[in-house]
């Protein structure tokens, strides 16, 4: 009971999203140093947001695996909700679609990745 409360509260606080943002911060900083902001395509930001969503959902699943809490459908729902609120507060409403696409792709890939890692 305590572990599940801790795991879900970390989801609501946005720990997987912060982890994903930190993981993509260095590559993003390098790209922005090499090319000026005006030359970077919007497609890059769309792909970066999708990758952040993928990393966020995989971090959320890893958190639940480490705490040994049952993985349910509420994990991607909460991560999508928190990511939507986070992007809307940052005035990046257009990127909500792409980060949620990344989260849903991670949700669909997780069973396959879990089988792969269990064989490892």
C-alpha positions in Angstrom: 0.0 0.0 0.0 2.8 2.5 0.9 4.8 1.5 -2.1 1.8 2.1 -4.5 1.1 5.5 -2.9 4.7 6.5 -3.2 4.9 5.3 -6.9 1.7 7.1 -7.9 2.6 10.3 -6.0 6.0 10.4 -7.9 4.0 10.1 -11.1 1.7 13.0 -10.2 4.8 15.1 -9.2 6.2 14.4 -12.6 9.4 12.5 -11.8 9.4 10.5 -15.1 8.9 13.7 -17.1 11.7 15.5 -15.3 13.9 12.5 -15.9 13.0 12.5 -19.6 13.6 16.2 -19.8 17.0 15.9 -18.2 17.9 13.0 -20.5 17.2 15.1 -23.6 18.6 18.3 -22.2 22.3 17.7 -23.2 21.6 16.6 -26.8 19.1 19.5 -27.2 21.7 22.0 -25.8 24.3 20.7 -28.3 22.0 21.0 -31.3 21.0 24.5 -30.3 24.7 25.5 -29.9 25.6 24.1 -33.3 22.7 25.6 -35.2 20.9 28.8 -34.6 17.3 28.5 -33.2 15.9 30.0 -36.5 17.4 27.2 -38.5 16.3 24.3 -36.3 13.2 22.7 -37.9 9.9 22.3 -36.1 10.2 18.6 -37.0 13.2 18.4 -34.6 11.1 19.7 -31.7 8.3 17.3 -32.6 10.6 14.3 -32.6 12.3 15.5 -29.4 8.9 15.8 -27.7 8.0 12.3 -28.8 11.2 10.9 -27.6 10.7 12.7 -24.2 7.3 11.0 -23.9 8.8 7.6 -24.7 11.6 8.0 -22.2 9.0 9.3 -19.6 6.7 6.3 -19.8 9.6 3.9 -19.8 11.0 5.6 -16.7 7.6 5.4 -15.1 7.4 1.7 -15.8 11.0 1.2 -14.4 9.9 3.1 -11.2 7.0 0.8 -10.8 9.2 -2.3 -11.4 11.8 -1.1 -8.9 9.1 -0.5 -6.2 7.4 -3.8 -7.2 4.0 -2.2 -7.7 1.5 -3.6 -10.2 1.6 -2.0 -13.6 -1.8 -0.7 -14.6 -3.4 1.4 -17.3 -3.4 4.3 -14.9 0.3 4.8 -15.4 0.1 6.1 -19.0 -3.1 8.0 -18.2 -1.4 9.9 -15.3 1.8 10.5 -17.3 -0.3 11.9 -20.3 -2.2 14.1 -17.9 0.8 15.5 -16.1 2.7 16.0 -19.4 -0.3 17.8 -20.9 -0.5 20.1 -17.9 3.3 20.7 -18.0 3.3 21.6 -21.7 0.3 23.9 -21.4 1.9 25.8 -18.5 5.0 26.2 -20.6 2.9 27.6 -23.5 3.8 24.7 -25.7 0.3 23.5 -26.4 1.2 22.2 -29.9 3.8 19.8 -28.5 1.2 18.1 -26.2 0.2 15.9 -29.1 3.7 14.7 -29.8 4.7 14.0 -26.2 1.5 12.0 -25.7 2.2 10.1 -29.0 5.6 9.2 -27.5 3.9 8.1 -24.3 1.4 5.9 -26.2 4.2 4.4 -28.3 6.0 3.5 -25.1 2.9 2.0 -23.7 2.5 -0.2 -26.7 6.2 -1.1 -26.8 6.6 -2.0 -23.1 5.3 -5.6 -23.2 7.8 -6.3 -26.1 10.6 -4.6 -24.2 9.8 -6.5 -21.0 10.1 -9.8 -22.8 13.4 -8.7 -24.3 14.8 -7.6 -21.0 13.6 -10.8 -19.2 15.6 -12.8 -21.8 18.7 -10.8 -21.2 
